[in-house]
Amino acid sequence: MAINTGNIEMMREISNFFYKTSGIYARLCRYMAYLYKYDWFITPYIENCEGLLDQDSGLGDVGAV
């Protein structure tokens, strides 16, 4: 009923009740809360880029000299 009507306060109250009374639900909530969402990315940082263009072999890999 709370989902169909969009009653957020009731859904939160139900969720808190299950969190306090059900170990499985609490464990699932903690698991989902700390799960990586892959909304981050790693950006490479090259400290000394002088001479890198001279070493490029044209293959797209700087290390393939």
N, C-alpha and C positions, 0 to 999 in steps of 0.2 A: 504494500500500500504506500509506504513512504517513497519507494523508488518511482512508482507510477505518478505520484503527485509532485515529485521533486522536492520533498520536504527535507532539506539538508540538516536541520536541527535534529529531527527524528532519526535520520540515518546515522548521524554522529553519535547520538545517544545509544542506538542499537549497537554500533561498532564498539563503543567504549564498554558496553555490557559484555559483549562477546570477548573483548580483549581481556577483561578482568576474570571471566569465568572459564574460558576455553584456552587451554595451553596451545593447542594446534593453531587457533586463529591468531593468538599473540605471536607465536613463532613465525607464522606466515607474514604477518604485518612487519615484524622486524626484518625478515628476510627481504621483503620487497622494498623496505625503506633504505636498506644499505646495499642494494643491488646496483651495480654500475649501469648507468643509462647510456653510455657511449655518446654523451653530448659534449665530450671534450676531445681534443686532438693534440698530437705532439707536433711542434714546429721545430725543424732542425735549425741549429745555430752554428754557423761557421765563423770561428774567431779570426782566422787569418785567411782571407780569400784571395790574396795577391798570388798570381801565378796559376790559379786553378783553370782559368780559361785557356792558358797555354798548354795544359796537360790534357785537354779534352780531345778524345780520339774520334768524336763524331758518332759514336755508337750510343750515346745517351747515358753512358756510365763513366763518371770521371775516373773511377778506379781501374777501368779497363784500358790502361795505357800500354 
